[in-house]
């Protein structure tokens, strides 16, 4: 479920269903539909299951919150089995959103660049998408033999689009991964950078690779773009 948390943004919450536990864990392990937080109803008879769920979802980096704890001992038990926080039922949206932001900062500080010097989403140093080649080592983007003249943020934005080729990226996701901003600033900075990036790609002969998905964000679709070699 998606809950509106400000005039500019929303957070995606997922209430875990024990009756579909196996399928839900499989979805997470294969990277499908990762929410901002996983909410688990506390059940003292299912402590071992809750521990397994927390362990299975830990690698995805999402916040794990347990709901409906009645006593201090239950709160201690929930944290002990792997939950990040506990909430009454229904949870406090304002507090939950703040905890999600804090959780992301902790993850970013521990693993954002690590030893590679790249953001954690940039799993490969060099890769190609159609005629576009991205090199993190050189901080360089090429279309065939043409080196794109990009500012650092423009390069990171293009690299993010390329790493998530054909996936729709929301403005919130772009702000988080490129600007390290945990909330929508309410400005059009993403739209401005996308505009400049489109112009740079067009000047290199690549037409219409970045698509606007109304109400959702942007995506890079290289196989639908038209590349015209520049005359020398």
Secondary structure by P-SEA (a helix, b strand, c coil): ccccccccbbbbbbbbbccaaaaaaaaaaaccccccbbbbccccccaaaaaaaaaaacccbbbbbbcccccaaaaaaaaaacccccccccccaaaaaaaaaaaaaaaaaacccccccccccccccccccccbbbbccccccccccccccccaaaaaaaaaaaaaccccccaaaaaaaccccccccccaaaaaaaaaaaaaaaaacccccccccccbbbbbbcccbbbbbbcc
